[in-house]
Amino acid sequence: MSKTETALRLLLNLTKAQSLVSRRFDSLSAHGISFSDFMILYLLNQAPGGKLRRVDLAEKTGLTPSGVTRMLVPLEKIGMIQREANERDARVSYASLTPTGRRVFEEALVTANFKAKEIIPAATVKNAGALSELLSEL
């Protein structure tokens, strides 16, 4: 198999895996959030001070800034995140976790960890590091 065919096969398998993961993480709806919402809450929780610029969220999720804004509006309406202005630059705004968002995230994290262990068995985790590094380079 050529390098091009191998690369294409990897991308096709990644797309299939992404669909599988999204379906399996539908159980996060019990917490009132989707997998995409969980990803945003996860990134904000990991960020210093629990906040990130919208453009940084776009970079970390692989979405466009407008795509991130469309995801953040419903989370803001239900009180999971809030918009914070930058005191030095009015053009920059941050998304930050609210106490409610942090609580829902922490509850959903238990479910997400359970699902992750279901999807990627312990025997496979030792190989996951290399794949994770490859994916982070994309």
GUTOR-840655 format. One line per field, with one value per residue (C-alpha): x, y, z; chain; residue in three letters; residue number from 1. Coordinates in pm, 1 decimal. Example, Ala and Ser with C-alpha at 12.3 -4.5 7.8 and 13.67 -1.06 7.14 Angstrom:
2
c1	c(1230.0 | 1367.0) $
c2	c(-450.0 | -106.0) $
c3	c(780.0 | 714.0) $
c	c(A | A) $
r	c(Ala | Ser) $
k	c(1 | 2) $
This chain:
138
c1	c(0.0 | 136.9 | 190.8 | -99.0 | -333.0 | -218.1 | -283.8 | -628.2 | -713.8 | -609.6 | -832.9 | -1128.1 | -1080.5 | -1056.9 | -1389.5 | -1548.4 | -1399.1 | -1526.8 | -1879.8 | -1854.7 | -1726.4 | -2001.2 | -2270.6 | -2125.2 | -2102.7 | -2473.0 | -2513.4 | -2385.2 | -2735.5 | -2830.3 | -2629.0 | -2805.0 | -2506.5 | -2379.5 | -2033.0 | -1939.1 | -2057.8 | -1853.9 | -1545.7 | -1586.8 | -1640.3 | -1338.0 | -1112.5 | -1234.2 | -1185.2 | -824.2 | -746.8 | -580.2 | -856.1 | -1119.1 | -1135.2 | -1011.8 | -1038.1 | -1287.1 | -1014.3 | -811.4 | -1114.2 | -1146.9 | -784.7 | -811.9 | -1133.3 | -1044.4 | -1352.6 | -1376.0 | -1419.9 | -1778.5 | -1839.8 | -1719.9 | -1945.7 | -2244.4 | -2155.9 | -2107.3 | -2436.0 | -2658.5 | -2412.0 | -2424.9 | -2806.0 | -2832.5 | -2574.2 | -2282.2 | -2044.8 | -2027.3 | -1871.4 | -1597.8 | -1456.8 | -1083.3 | -1006.8 | -715.7 | -868.7 | -1241.2 | -1213.8 | -1120.9 | -1366.8 | -1326.5 | -1553.3 | -1535.9 | -1699.4 | -1971.6 | -2013.7 | -2304.9 | -2090.4 | -1813.7 | -2059.8 | -2217.3 | -1871.4 | -1752.6 | -2063.2 | -2035.5 | -1664.1 | -1751.7 | -1976.3 | -1719.0 | -1439.6 | -1662.5 | -1745.5 | -1379.3 | -1280.7 | -1560.7 | -1444.6 | -1070.3 | -1001.6 | -712.5 | -503.3 | -521.3 | -441.5 | -66.6 | -79.3 | -308.7 | -25.7 | 135.6 | -196.6 | -285.0 | 46.1 | -13.9 | -361.3 | -243.5 | -2.1 | -282.5) $
c2	c(0.0 | 343.2 | 623.9 | 816.3 | 518.1 | 470.5 | 836.9 | 820.9 | 501.9 | 662.9 | 964.3 | 745.3 | 543.7 | 865.9 | 982.1 | 649.5 | 665.9 | 1022.4 | 910.7 | 618.5 | 839.2 | 1097.5 | 828.7 | 665.9 | 1000.5 | 1068.8 | 959.4 | 1304.1 | 1424.7 | 1300.9 | 1602.1 | 1835.4 | 1870.5 | 1724.3 | 1582.5 | 1909.5 | 2105.9 | 1875.7 | 1941.7 | 2319.3 | 2279.5 | 2047.3 | 2298.1 | 2583.9 | 2373.4 | 2299.6 | 2664.8 | 2891.9 | 3074.3 | 2862.9 | 3100.1 | 3121.7 | 3368.0 | 3255.2 | 3244.8 | 3011.0 | 2784.4 | 2777.2 | 2672.2 | 2401.0 | 2255.3 | 2285.6 | 2500.7 | 2847.1 | 3139.0 | 3182.3 | 2808.7 | 2842.1 | 3144.0 | 2940.8 | 2669.3 | 2914.5 | 3105.4 | 2819.0 | 2739.1 | 3102.8 | 3108.9 | 2810.3 | 2954.3 | 2714.9 | 2981.3 | 3356.7 | 3615.2 | 3830.3 | 4142.8 | 4203.8 | 4513.3 | 4608.5 | 4534.3 | 4577.4 | 4364.0 | 4055.6 | 3857.4 | 3546.2 | 3252.4 | 3134.4 | 2863.5 | 2964.6 | 2778.0 | 2592.6 | 2505.5 | 2375.6 | 2159.6 | 2013.2 | 1953.8 | 1768.1 | 1547.4 | 1484.5 | 1405.9 | 1093.4 | 975.4 | 1072.1 | 881.1 | 574.7 | 596.8 | 650.8 | 333.2 | 149.5 | 271.3 | 231.4 | -75.3 | -64.1 | -297.5 | -45.7 | 263.5 | 197.7 | 249.3 | 551.6 | 792.5 | 766.3 | 809.4 | 1105.9 | 1274.0 | 1211.6 | 1361.3 | 1667.4 | 1742.0 | 1760.9) $
c3	c(0.0 | -93.7 | 156.3 | -1.0 | 35.2 | 395.7 | 475.0 | 314.3 | 500.2 | 828.7 | 763.0 | 669.1 | 988.4 | 1190.6 | 1047.2 | 1137.3 | 1487.9 | 1534.7 | 1446.3 | 1687.2 | 1969.4 | 1913.1 | 1923.3 | 2234.9 | 2412.6 | 2353.0 | 2716.4 | 2815.1 | 2731.5 | 3078.5 | 3199.5 | 2955.4 | 2722.3 | 2399.1 | 2333.8 | 2160.1 | 2464.4 | 2686.5 | 2475.3 | 2522.9 | 2899.2 | 2916.9 | 2742.5 | 2962.0 | 3273.7 | 3168.7 | 3091.5 | 3346.6 | 3533.8 | 3356.0 | 3060.8 | 2702.9 | 2419.6 | 2158.9 | 1895.1 | 2120.7 | 2161.6 | 1782.7 | 1746.6 | 2012.5 | 1866.5 | 1499.7 | 1441.3 | 1294.2 | 1535.1 | 1412.0 | 1464.8 | 1823.1 | 1874.9 | 1751.8 | 2003.9 | 2290.7 | 2254.3 | 2380.2 | 2661.1 | 2763.7 | 2753.2 | 2989.2 | 3228.1 | 3169.6 | 3045.1 | 3052.3 | 2827.8 | 2980.1 | 2822.1 | 2809.8 | 3012.7 | 2783.2 | 2442.7 | 2377.6 | 2062.4 | 2266.8 | 2473.9 | 2682.1 | 2744.8 | 3103.5 | 3308.7 | 3549.8 | 3878.9 | 3716.9 | 3415.7 | 3640.8 | 3838.0 | 3523.1 | 3375.1 | 3685.2 | 3682.8 | 3308.1 | 3344.3 | 3543.8 | 3259.2 | 2995.3 | 3169.6 | 3193.8 | 2823.1 | 2731.6 | 2917.7 | 2736.2 | 2394.9 | 2452.8 | 2666.8 | 2914.8 | 2697.4 | 2412.7 | 2621.1 | 2608.5 | 2229.3 | 2251.7 | 2336.9 | 1994.8 | 1816.3 | 2037.0 | 1948.5 | 1578.8 | 1595.8 | 1786.5 | 1501.2 | 1242.2) $
c	c(A | A | A | A | A | A | A | A | A | A | A | A | A | A | A | A | A | A | A | A | A | A | A | A | A | A | A | A | A | A | A | A | A | A | A | A | A | A | A | A | A | A | A | A | A | A | A | A | A | A | A | A | A | A | A | A | A | A | A | A | A | A | A | A | A | A | A | A | A | A | A | A | A | A | A | A | A | A | A | A | A | A | A | A | A | A | A | A | A | A | A | A | A | A | A | A | A | A | A | A | A | A | A | A | A | A | A | A | A | A | A | A | A | A | A | A | A | A | A | A | A | A | A | A | A | A | A | A | A | A | A | A | A | A | A | A | A | A) $
r	c(Met | Ser | Lys | Thr | Glu | Thr | Ala | Leu | Arg | Leu | Leu | Leu | Asn | Leu | Thr | Lys | Ala | Gln | Ser | Leu | Val | Ser | Arg | Arg | Phe | Asp | Ser | Leu | Ser | Ala | His | Gly | Ile | Ser | Phe | Ser | Asp | Phe | Met | Ile | Leu | Tyr | Leu | Leu | Asn | Gln | Ala | Pro | Gly | Gly | Lys | Leu | Arg | Arg | Val | Asp | Leu | Ala | Glu | Lys | Thr | Gly | Leu | Thr | Pro | Ser | Gly | Val | Thr | Arg | Met | Leu | Val | Pro | Leu | Glu | Lys | Ile | Gly | Met | Ile | Gln | Arg | Glu | Ala | Asn | Glu | Arg | Asp | Ala | Arg | Val | Ser | Tyr | Ala | Ser | Leu | Thr | Pro | Thr | Gly | Arg | Arg | Val | Phe | Glu | Glu | Ala | Leu | Val | Thr | Ala | Asn | Phe | Lys | Ala | Lys | Glu | Ile | Ile | Pro | Ala | Ala | Thr | Val | Lys | Asn | Ala | Gly | Ala | Leu | Ser | Glu | Leu | Leu | Ser | Glu | Leu) $
k	c(1 | 2 | 3 | 4 | 5 | 6 | 7 | 8 | 9 | 10 | 11 | 12 | 13 | 14 | 15 | 16 | 17 | 18 | 19 | 20 | 21 | 22 | 23 | 24 | 25 | 26 | 27 | 28 | 29 | 30 | 31 | 32 | 33 | 34 | 35 | 36 | 37 | 38 | 39 | 40 | 41 | 42 | 43 | 44 | 45 | 46 | 47 | 48 | 49 | 50 | 51 | 52 | 53 | 54 | 55 | 56 | 57 | 58 | 59 | 60 | 61 | 62 | 63 | 64 | 65 | 66 | 67 | 68 | 69 | 70 | 71 | 72 | 73 | 74 | 75 | 76 | 77 | 78 | 79 | 80 | 81 | 82 | 83 | 84 | 85 | 86 | 87 | 88 | 89 | 90 | 91 | 92 | 93 | 94 | 95 | 96 | 97 | 98 | 99 | 100 | 101 | 102 | 103 | 104 | 105 | 106 | 107 | 108 | 109 | 110 | 111 | 112 | 113 | 114 | 115 | 116 | 117 | 118 | 119 | 120 | 121 | 122 | 123 | 124 | 125 | 126 | 127 | 128 | 129 | 130 | 131 | 132 | 133 | 134 | 135 | 136 | 137 | 138) $
